[in-house]
């Protein structure tokens, strides 16, 4: 059987107050087209379907359209909630949807039960584990769980896998291998590493379809993998190629993987140089609809640089002035909803003091945020 693994759609997301709905519709249409061309049997959607617990109407309609089109093509859907989703909202209608091969797990109910598929090589058991944290798991097991690691361990220990079957797990957690994984600015951070789950707990599964981190990557081994987000949601991701993970399951132990590139409608792009040079370059290429981060290197203040740039780059998202020192001041307002408390504090400190924190100040700030970690969960 053939499957697509995707995740972290973040439908309804805004970047610097620019709605990404049109770009998300474009990329989902691309995924749908490739699923049809590749004759895919099912698609794994590994959480963070929406960007917020209460998504905008446009995001709900877009997901409805995407799932409907997949169902029309007889493509099975396996979807779990991520930490950005409202588990109960995503669960709505899930039992009814199963009649159309749409399997949704929005909230953890105390146990993992497989969805059983059949092909010429035997049975495939698909387990759906939505985003969990210790407080969601401990009531079912009457045990105090200090870490996410323990919460995931005890859930999996209570699940008996049939070794002769091919066992697939969808999960949405911060999974690392010996504490290492590649993150980006658009992800939600937790302080102190309490949310980390070591990849070793998943080794009994034939494939683990992970969601949460936005960079496509393997964790510990090829069969434990983050699909990554289908679009770049921060400028820290612009050099990372986005793709669809395609899986072909044959006999047990034989999984063929392929990575199908995704091409955005309007990529995020960073430009750096004097104002006039950026304007001249834009005019030469006839303007650009790309999402732009501009870093100006002019030594003198410029007259309305944002207005001038937007005549050439209408989707200018943010602009910075690069001074002779290390301090950089943002000319455009940042989006508070996409900025972590730590980043907000850093911006406040820089603007208040006209410099970045030194090593001692950074250490004090880090210790303070870690002390506040539990209250910020």
N, C-alpha and C positions, 0 to 999 in steps of 0.2 A: 504494500500500500504506500501511497505517496502523500506527504503532508507538507504544509507550509507552517513554519514557526515564526510568529511576529509578536510584538508586545509594545507596551508603553506608547499607545496611540495618543494619549493626552488630548482627546477630542475636546474642542472648546478652548484650547490654550491661547493665551495672548503673550506676545513678547514685546516689551516696551510699548504696551497698549495697542499693538498691531494684532488683529484677529487672524489666526492661522486656519480658520475654517475652510476657506477656498483652497489653500495649499493641501490641507488634509483630505479634502474631497478628491483632489487631483491624484494624490498618492494612493488612496484607497482604490480608485478606479484602475490605477496601474497594477495594484496587487490583484484585483479581481480579474483583469485581463490576463495576467500571467498565470493565475490559477486555472483559468479556462484553457489556455494554451498548453499547460503542462499536464492537464487531465488529473488535477489534484483530487484526492479522496476526502481530505479533511484539513482543517486549519486550526492551529493552536494559537490562542490569543492570551498571552501570559500577564494580564493585569495592567493597571493604570489605563483602562479603557477611556475613561474621562480624566480631565485635568482637575476637576473639583467634585466634591461630594454632591453638590447641587449644580449639575451642568446646565449651560444655556440650552434653550430650545433647539437652536441650530445644531448643536452637538448630538442631542438625542435623535433628531431627525436623520442626521448623517449616519449614525450607528444603525438605526432602523433600516435605512436604505441599503447599507452594506450587507447586513445579515440577510435581508430579504433576497438580494441578488445572489448571495452564496447559496441560500436554500433553493432558489429556482434552478440552480445548476447542480443540485443534489450533492453539494459539498458539505460534509459534516462539520460542525463548529464546536470547539471546546474552548470555553472562556472562563477565566477566573478574575476575581476582584483584586486590585492592587491597593496600596496604601492611600492613593489619591481617590479611590472610588468610594461611593456609599454602598456598602455591602448589601443592605436591604433593598435599595433601589435597583441594583443590578440583578438581584434575585427575582424581581417581580416577573411573574409569568414563566419562570424557568421550567416548572413541571409541564406546563402546556407546550412549551417550545420543544421539548424532547421528542414530540411526535414528528417534528420536522428535522430531527437530528441536530438540534441546537442545544448543547449541553452547557449550562452556566452554573458556576459555583461562586456565589457572592459572599457568603458567610460560612465560617467553619461551624459544623454542627456536632463536633465531638468524635467524628470517625471519618475514615477515608474508604469509600466504596468504589470499586472499579466500574468503568463503562467498558463492556466487552465487545470487541470487534473481531471479525473473522475474515481471513483471506486464505490463499492456497497454501500458506506456510503454517497455518494454525491460528491460535487466538492472540490478540493484542489486548492488554488491559491498560486503560488510560485512567490515571488518578488525577483528580482536580483538587489542589490545595491552595485556597485563596490566601491572601496575606494574613498572617497570624502574628500575634505578640503574646507574651506570657499571660497577660491579664485575660485574654480571650480563651486560652487553653486550660489554665489551672482549674476552673470550675468543673471541667469534665473529668479531671484526673485526681482531684483532691490533693494536689501537691503544689507547694510554693515554687515558682520557677523564676529564678533571678535573671535569666538571660533568654534571648531569642533562640540561641543554640539549644538549650535544654527543651524549650517548647517544641521545636521542630523534631528533636530526637525522640521525645516521648510519643508524639503523634505517629511517627514512622515506626517506632517499636510496636505500636498497637496495630500495625497493618501487616498482614501475612501475605507476602508475595508468592505467587506460584512460579517457581523457578523455571519451569519449562516454557512459560509464556514470555512474550516480549512485553516488558513493563515500562510504561511511559508515565512520567510525572510532570504536571504543570505546577510551578511554584513561583511566588513573587516575594522574594526576600533579598537581603543584602548578603550574597554568598561570596565567600573569598576562599582562596587556597593559601593556607598559612598566613592569613591576614592581607593578602594581596589581591586587588582587582582594580581595573581602570574606571575612574569616575569622571563626571563632567559637571560644569557649573549648574546645569538645569535639573540636577537630581536633588532629592531631599536628603540632607545629612542628619545623622544622629551623633550625639556627642559621646565620647568615651568608648566607642566600639561595642556597646551593649547589644546592638542589633545585628552584629556579624554572625553568620552561620558558616561553619567550615564545610567545604564541598564533600568531605569524607562521609558525611551522613547520607549522601545520595548514591553511594557507589553500587548499591544493589539494583538500581534501575538501569535499564538499557539505554534510556535517553531521558534527560531532564531539561524541559523547556522553561528556561528562566526568564523572568521579567524583573525590572527595577532599575538596572543600570542601562544607560542609553548608548553605550559603545558596544557594538557586536564583539563578542569575545568568548573564548573557551575558559572554563574554570577547572583546573586540575587535569581534565582530559577532554577530548573532543566531544564526548557524549553528554557533557554538562555544559550548557551553553546559554549565553544571553543573546537573544536575537538583536537587541538594541532597538532604539526608537526608529521609526521609518523616516523621520525628518530630523534635522538638526534643530534643537530647541535652545541653543546658546551658541555664542561665537567661539566657545572653547571646543565645539564639535566640528568646526568647519573643515578640518583636515581628515576627518574620519569618514570613511565610505559607508553609506547606509545600504543595507541589502535585505533580501528575504532569505531565510534559511530554509532550504528545501531538503526534506528527508525522504529517502526511499527505504522502507523496512522490508528486508528479505528474511532469510532464516535468522533465528536467534543468534545474535552476535555479529550480524552482517547488516550494517547501516551505511548507506551511501549518502553523502552530504554534498550539496551544491549551494553556491551563494549567488543569488540573482540580484544584480545591482538595481537600486532604485534611483530615479532621476527626479529631483524636485522641480516644481514649476518655477519657483523663485529661490535660488540658493542664498544662504547667508554668506556674505563676503566682507572681508576686511580690507580697507584701503588706507595707505599711509603716505603722507607727503605734504608739501605746501598746498594751500587752498587752490591757487590758480592752476597748479599741475593736475590736481584731481578734477577740476572743472574742464580743463583742456582734454584730458584723457576721456572723460565722459562724452564730451561733444564729438570726439573723434569716432567713438563707437556708436554714436547716435543715441545716447542715453541708455539707461538701464533700469529694469524693473526689479533687479535683485534687492534683497534686504542688506543694507549697508551699515557697517560700522566704520566711521571715518576718524582717523587720528591725524590731526593737523600738526605739522612741524614748524609752522611759521614762528619766527621770533617776535613778531609784532602782532598786536591784536588786530583782528580783521572785522570789517563791517558786515554784520549779519551773515556769518558764514553758513549757518543752518539754512537760511532762506536761499542763499546762492547755490548751495549744494542740492537742495530739493528741486530746483528748476531742472537739474540733470538727473538726479537720483530721487524720484518721488518717494521711494520706500527707504529713505535714510532713517534708520532706527535710533542710532546714538552717535554722538560725536564727542571727541576728547581733544584737549589741547595738550600736546607734549611739551612741557617746559624743560629747561636745562637740567633741573633736578629730577629726582625720581617721582615726585608728586604729580599726579594727573588729575585734572578736574573735569568732571563730566559736564558738557554744555547742555545736554538734553536731560530731562527728568528721567530718572530710572523708574522702573515699575516696581513699586513696593511689594506687590503680591508675588513677584518672581524673585524677590531678594530675601535671603535668609537674615535672621536677626544679627548674626555675626557680621555679615556683609554690611548691614545698615549701620552697625556700630563702627566698623572700619571707616565707612564713608563719613560718618559724623566726626570721628577723631581727626581724619585728614582735613576736613573743612574747618574744623575748630582750630587746629594747630598748624595748618599749612605744611604738614609733613606726615609721613607714615610712622607707625609705632616702631620703637627700637626693640631689640631682642628681649629685654627685660619686660617691657610693657606688653609685648606679644605673649610672653609666658604667663604674666598675671591675668591677661584677658582670657587665655586658653583655660587656665585653672578655674576661673570664674564661670565660664560657660559649662565646663564639665560638672561643677557643683550644682549648676541649675538644670542639668540634663533631665532629671526625673520630672521636674515641674514643667518642662517643655514638651514632654511626650504627648 
